[in-house]
Amino acid sequence: MDLQAFLSRRVVTTEGIRPAGVLVEGEMIRDVVTLDQVPPQAKIKDYGEAAILSGLIDAHVHINDPGRTEWEGFETATRAAAAGGFTCVVDMPLNCVPATTDADALEAKRAAAKGRCWVDWATWGGVVADNQKDITELASAGVRGFKCFLVHPGIDEFTMVTEKQLREALPYVAEAGLPLLVHAELPDCIDAATQNLQEADWTQYPTYLQSRPEESELFAINLLISLCREYEFRLHIVHLSASQALPALRAARLEGLPVSVETCPHYLHFQAEAISRGATQFKCAPPIRGAENREQLWNALKDGTIDLVATDHSPCPPEMKRFAEGNFRTAWGGITGLSVALPVMYTEARARGFSLTDIARWMAEAPAKLVGCQLQKGKIAAGYDADLVVFDDDRDFLVTRERLHHRHAFSPYLGEKLKGRVKATYLRGRLVFADNAFHGKPEGRELAA
């Protein structure tokens, strides 16, 4: 079996950044050695000063396959992931048809993915109004956890859950021992705010922002923390945008409750004050909030209240964004940015004194723990999959359509000048992406349960 040696003056490990050789035998990392310990028979790939990180893991991707491949599909989503330095993505259960709410739907998803994935993948199962009895079977069939909405998700095939329905499901979730990922907004707050904006100008971003107040997140998170205490299940808050909820989350963590939290690159990069009229490419739920709120999210990453960063890549056909009329009320809410998430994060993190070690923790190690693959992926260490991303953090680039790679080449990141560029991505030791081109064929696998 051939031995490869990936060399860099800056290999990002859990112990820090150092000159090293990553020795890869077959699909696995055999060892991480000093440069003078690299065996002479190894095939050398010397990346010099470019950093080598563990392949990133995106725990929040809407692939929409099967059933809505005109929005996105396994092939295009995983190509975009590979271009962004991600070697594993976890699909959300709601935008595919059928939604992943029972074991048969999971098998349909597996059939859709077969032979089409450029990176490894897994999926979350859904908790909806009436599938409490399917939760145990889904867990046995191999989902990595469950996702639910406390507010309408924008898709009729995937129902939100009321508190009563959630209580009916939680004993099954707790018994499975898998995390429950929750879109934490309550509809009452949103409905009341929207009712007061009937005559407002919905081409203005402040109108949309007012329609989804921070209180909707705060009250939902308070409810979920209470339920977590009562039912003793693993709670994960997805795409946190409201800094008002941070004190409650800090208190829950201090109490020892099994609560984890993610936020997204768009909440850490953009600010509401700069979103122009009709720019519906910025619409997402919860919404992008103000600059001060953004800095509070960065502080929460620093103190550990927020565990990880996931993209919430949520694509759609261009017409669904209502670009012609610029109406934030009727446009689809979702951000596309899978291919540029790493440079977005590096640009903002570097400006605030963070390092690539922090990014590796937020975008590889912590997501691996959430997904349950922390003994296989998320670190550069002996015995782990040889998933590697080579990142030239000294290169600036302008985001163009040619850099996006997902199905429909629009994004709020178009035209942004970012720091750092993905130079190459390796999946289990095999090159899949380099210099903005793809190599080989799609050989990604589903994570074994």
C-alpha positions in Angstrom: 0.0 0.0 0.0 1.4 3.4 -1.1 2.5 5.8 1.7 1.9 9.5 1.1 3.4 12.3 3.1 1.6 15.7 3.1 4.1 18.3 4.2 3.6 21.8 5.4 5.3 24.3 7.7 1.8 24.8 9.2 -0.2 21.7 10.0 -3.2 22.5 12.2 -3.5 19.9 14.9 -5.4 19.9 18.2 -2.0 20.6 19.9 -1.5 23.7 17.7 0.1 24.7 14.4 3.5 23.2 13.6 5.8 22.0 10.8 4.9 18.4 10.2 4.4 15.6 7.8 1.0 13.9 7.7 1.6 10.2 6.7 -1.3 8.7 4.9 -1.5 4.9 4.2 -4.6 4.0 2.1 -7.5 6.0 3.4 -6.2 6.6 6.9 -3.7 8.8 8.7 -0.9 6.6 9.9 1.0 9.2 11.9 1.9 12.9 12.2 5.7 13.3 12.3 8.3 16.0 12.3 9.6 16.9 8.8 12.9 15.1 9.4 11.0 11.9 10.3 9.3 11.5 6.9 10.1 8.0 5.5 12.2 8.2 2.3 9.9 5.9 0.4 6.9 8.1 0.9 5.3 10.0 -2.0 5.8 13.6 -1.1 3.2 16.4 -1.5 4.9 19.5 -0.1 2.6 22.4 0.4 5.2 24.7 1.9 3.7 27.6 3.9 0.0 26.8 2.9 -1.8 25.4 6.0 -3.1 21.9 6.2 -6.3 21.4 8.2 -8.5 18.5 8.9 -11.3 18.3 6.3 -14.2 20.4 7.5 -17.6 19.0 8.5 -20.8 20.9 7.7 -23.5 19.7 10.1 -26.2 21.8 8.4 -26.8 21.5 4.7 -30.0 21.4 2.7 -29.3 19.0 -0.2 -33.0 18.7 -1.2 -32.4 15.3 -2.9 -34.5 13.3 -3.8 -37.5 15.3 -5.1 -36.1 18.8 -5.4 -32.9 18.4 -7.3 -33.8 21.5 -9.3 -33.0 23.4 -6.1 -29.9 21.4 -5.3 -28.8 17.7 -5.4 -26.2 15.4 -4.0 -23.8 15.9 -6.9 -23.9 19.7 -6.9 -24.0 20.2 -3.2 -21.1 17.8 -2.6 -19.0 19.5 -5.3 -19.6 22.8 -3.7 -18.6 21.2 -0.3 -15.4 19.8 -1.7 -14.5 23.2 -3.2 -15.0 24.7 0.2 -12.7 22.3 2.0 -15.6 20.2 3.5 -15.1 16.4 3.4 -18.4 15.5 5.1 -21.8 17.1 5.0 -25.0 16.3 7.0 -28.3 16.7 5.2 -31.3 18.3 6.7 -34.5 16.2 6.4 -37.1 18.7 5.2 -36.6 19.9 1.6 -36.5 16.5 0.0 -39.5 14.6 -1.3 -40.3 12.5 0.7 -39.0 14.3 3.8 -36.7 12.1 5.9 -39.3 11.3 8.6 -39.4 7.5 8.3 -37.1 4.6 7.4 -38.5 4.3 3.8 -37.7 7.9 3.1 -34.2 7.4 4.4 -33.7 4.5 1.9 -35.0 6.8 -0.9 -32.3 9.3 0.1 -29.6 6.6 0.1 -30.7 5.6 -3.4 -30.5 9.2 -4.6 -27.0 9.7 -3.1 -25.5 6.5 -4.6 -22.5 7.2 -6.9 -23.1 11.0 -6.8 -21.3 12.3 -3.8 -17.9 14.0 -4.0 -17.5 14.0 -0.2 -18.8 11.8 2.6 -22.3 12.4 3.9 -24.9 11.6 6.6 -28.4 12.7 7.3 -30.6 13.9 10.1 -34.0 12.5 10.6 -37.1 14.6 11.0 -39.4 15.1 14.0 -42.8 16.3 12.8 -46.3 16.5 14.1 -47.3 12.9 13.7 -44.1 10.7 13.4 -43.3 10.0 17.1 -43.5 6.3 16.5 -41.0 6.5 13.6 -38.2 8.0 15.7 -36.8 4.8 17.1 -36.8 3.1 13.7 -35.0 6.1 12.2 -32.4 5.9 14.9 -31.8 2.2 14.2 -31.7 2.8 10.5 -28.7 5.2 10.8 -29.7 8.9 11.1 -27.3 10.9 13.2 -29.9 12.7 15.1 -33.2 14.6 14.6 -34.4 18.0 13.4 -37.6 19.8 14.2 -39.1 23.3 13.7 -41.1 25.3 16.3 -42.3 27.5 13.5 -43.5 26.8 9.9 -40.4 25.7 7.9 -41.6 27.0 4.6 -42.2 23.5 3.3 -45.7 21.9 3.7 -44.4 18.3 3.6 -42.4 18.9 6.8 -44.7 20.1 9.6 -43.7 22.2 12.6 -44.3 20.8 16.1 -46.2 22.4 18.9 -45.0 22.0 22.5 -47.5 19.2 23.0 -46.3 17.3 20.0 -42.7 17.9 21.0 -43.4 16.5 24.4 -44.9 13.4 22.8 -41.7 12.9 20.8 -39.0 13.7 23.4 -39.1 10.3 25.3 -38.3 8.6 22.0 -35.5 11.1 21.3 -34.1 10.7 24.7 -34.1 6.9 24.5 -32.3 7.0 21.2 -29.5 9.1 22.8 -29.1 11.2 19.6 -29.2 15.0 19.5 -32.4 16.9 18.6 -31.6 19.9 16.4 -34.2 22.7 16.8 -35.0 25.7 14.7 -35.7 27.8 17.7 -38.3 30.5 16.8 -41.8 30.7 18.2 -44.6 31.6 15.8 -46.6 33.8 18.1 -43.9 36.5 18.3 -43.4 36.4 14.5 -47.2 36.5 13.8 -47.7 39.5 16.1 -44.8 41.4 14.6 -45.8 40.6 11.0 -49.4 41.7 11.7 -48.1 45.2 12.7 -46.2 45.4 9.4 -49.1 44.8 6.9 -48.7 48.2 5.3 -44.9 48.4 5.5 -42.5 48.4 2.6 -41.3 44.8 2.2 -38.6 45.7 -0.2 -36.8 47.2 2.8 -34.7 44.8 4.8 -35.5 46.5 8.2 -39.2 45.5 7.6 -38.2 41.9 7.3 -35.9 42.1 10.3 -38.7 43.6 12.5 -40.9 40.7 11.4 -38.7 38.1 13.1 -37.7 39.7 16.5 -35.0 38.4 18.8 -37.7 37.5 21.3 -39.0 34.7 19.0 -35.6 33.0 19.4 -35.2 33.9 23.1 -38.6 32.5 24.1 -38.1 29.4 22.0 -34.7 28.7 23.6 -36.1 29.2 27.1 -38.8 26.7 26.4 -36.3 24.2 25.0 -33.9 24.5 27.9 -36.8 23.8 30.2 -37.7 20.7 28.2 -34.1 19.6 28.1 -34.0 19.7 31.9 -37.3 17.8 32.1 -36.6 15.0 29.5 -32.8 14.8 29.7 -32.3 14.8 25.9 -29.3 16.2 23.9 -30.4 19.6 22.7 -28.7 21.4 19.8 -29.8 24.9 18.8 -29.2 25.5 15.1 -28.3 28.8 13.4 -28.4 31.0 16.5 -28.7 34.6 15.4 -30.1 36.4 18.5 -27.5 37.5 21.0 -30.3 38.1 23.5 -30.5 34.3 24.0 -26.8 34.0 25.0 -27.2 34.5 28.7 -29.9 31.8 28.9 -27.6 29.4 27.0 -24.6 30.2 29.2 -26.7 29.5 32.3 -27.9 26.2 30.8 -24.3 25.2 30.1 -23.2 26.1 33.7 -26.1 24.0 35.0 -24.6 21.0 33.1 -27.5 20.5 30.7 -26.6 18.7 27.4 -27.0 21.8 25.3 -24.9 22.7 22.2 -25.2 25.7 19.9 -24.2 26.6 16.3 -24.2 29.8 14.4 -23.5 30.5 10.7 -20.9 32.4 8.6 -23.6 34.8 7.3 -24.4 35.9 10.9 -20.7 36.5 11.6 -19.9 38.3 8.3 -22.8 40.4 7.3 -24.7 43.1 9.2 -28.3 44.3 8.8 -27.3 47.9 8.4 -25.6 47.2 5.1 -28.3 45.2 3.4 -29.8 47.2 0.6 -33.3 47.5 -0.6 -34.6 44.5 -2.5 -31.4 42.4 -1.8 -33.4 39.2 -1.2 -30.3 37.1 -1.5 -29.7 38.0 2.1 -33.0 36.7 3.4 -32.8 33.8 5.8 -34.5 32.7 9.0 -33.6 33.7 11.6 -32.5 36.9 10.0 -29.1 38.6 9.8 -29.1 41.1 12.6 -27.1 44.2 13.4 -23.4 44.8 13.7 -23.5 44.8 17.6 -25.4 41.6 17.6 -22.7 40.1 15.3 -20.0 41.0 17.7 -21.8 39.4 20.6 -21.9 36.1 18.6 -18.2 36.3 18.0 -17.7 36.8 21.8 -19.9 33.7 22.4 -17.6 31.7 20.1 -14.6 33.0 22.1 -16.1 32.0 25.5 -17.5 28.6 24.2 -21.2 29.4 24.5 -21.4 28.7 20.8 -19.7 25.4 19.9 -19.6 25.3 16.2 -20.2 27.0 12.9 -22.3 25.4 10.1 -23.4 27.0 6.8 -27.1 26.3 6.7 -26.6 26.2 3.0 -30.2 26.5 1.7 -30.4 26.9 -2.0 -33.4 27.4 -4.3 -34.0 28.3 -8.0 -33.3 32.0 -8.6 -37.0 32.8 -9.3 -37.9 31.9 -5.7 -35.7 34.7 -4.4 -38.1 37.2 -6.2 -35.2 39.3 -7.5 -37.4 41.2 -9.9 -39.6 42.6 -7.2 -37.2 42.4 -4.3 -39.9 41.4 -1.9 -38.5 40.1 1.4 -41.9 38.8 2.5 -42.4 36.4 -0.4 -38.8 35.5 -1.3 -37.4 32.1 -0.2 -35.4 32.4 3.0 -32.0 30.7 2.6 -28.3 31.5 2.2 -26.0 29.8 -0.3 -22.3 29.8 0.6 -21.0 26.3 1.0 -17.9 26.8 -1.2 -16.8 30.0 0.5 -17.6 29.4 4.1 -13.9 28.7 5.1 -12.5 32.0 3.6 -15.5 33.9 5.0 -14.8 32.6 8.5 -11.0 33.1 8.2 -11.5 36.7 7.0 -13.6 37.6 10.0 -11.8 35.4 12.5 -8.3 36.7 11.6 -9.5 40.3 12.0 -10.6 39.5 15.6 -7.4 37.7 16.6 -8.5 34.1 16.2 -6.4 31.5 14.5 -6.8 28.5 12.2 -6.8 26.3 15.3 -10.0 28.0 16.4 -11.6 27.5 12.9 -10.6 23.8 12.9 -12.3 23.4 16.3 -15.5 25.2 15.2 -15.7 23.7 11.7 -14.2 20.2 12.1 -13.7 18.9 15.6 -17.0 20.2 17.2 -19.2 19.2 14.3 -17.7 15.7 14.4 -18.8 15.4 18.0 -22.3 16.5 17.2 -22.6 14.1 14.3 -21.0 11.3 16.3 -18.0 10.7 14.1 -15.4 12.2 16.4 -13.3 9.0 16.4 -13.2 8.9 12.6 -13.2 12.5 11.4 -12.5 16.1 12.5 -8.8 15.8 13.5 -5.4 15.3 12.0 -4.3 12.4 14.1 -3.2 8.8 13.7 -6.2 6.4 13.0 -8.4 9.1 11.5 -9.7 9.3 7.9 -7.2 11.1 5.7 -9.5 14.0 5.1 -7.4 17.1 4.5 -7.8 20.6 3.2 -4.9 22.7 2.0 -5.6 26.4 2.7 -3.6 29.2 1.3 -4.4 31.9 3.9 -2.2 34.5 2.3 -4.3 34.8 -0.9 -7.1 37.3 -1.3 -9.8 36.6 -3.9 -13.0 38.1 -5.1 -16.0 35.8 -5.0 -17.3 35.2 -8.5 -19.9 32.8 -9.9 -17.1 30.4 -11.0 -16.2 29.9 -7.3 -19.6 28.8 -6.1 -20.1 25.3 -7.7 -23.6 24.7 -6.3 -26.5 24.4 -8.7 -27.6 28.0 -9.0 -24.7 30.5 -9.0 -26.1 33.3 -6.9 -25.2 34.1 -3.3 -25.0 37.1 -1.0 -21.2 36.5 -1.0 -20.8 37.4 -4.7 -18.5 40.4 -5.0 -17.1 40.0 -1.5 -13.3 40.2 -1.2 -12.1 37.4 1.1 -8.8 36.3 2.7 -7.6 32.8 2.1 -8.4 30.3 -0.6 -8.9 26.5 -0.6 -6.0 25.1 -2.6 -6.8 21.4 -2.4 -9.2 19.0 -0.8 -8.4 15.3 -0.1 -11.1 12.8 0.8 -9.6 9.8 2.6 -6.3 10.4 1.0 -7.6 11.0 -2.6 -7.5 14.3 -4.3 -11.0 15.5 -5.1 -10.5 19.3 -5.7 -7.5 21.5 -6.5 -7.1 24.9 -8.1 -10.9 25.4 -8.7 -11.2 22.1 -10.5 -12.5 18.6 -9.6 -10.4 15.4 -9.8 -11.4 11.8 -10.1 -15.0 10.8 -9.7 -17.6 11.0 -6.9 -16.6 8.4 -4.3 -18.1 9.9 -1.2 -19.8 7.5 1.2 -22.5 7.6 3.9 -21.0 7.7 7.4 -21.4 4.2 8.9 -23.9 4.3 11.8 
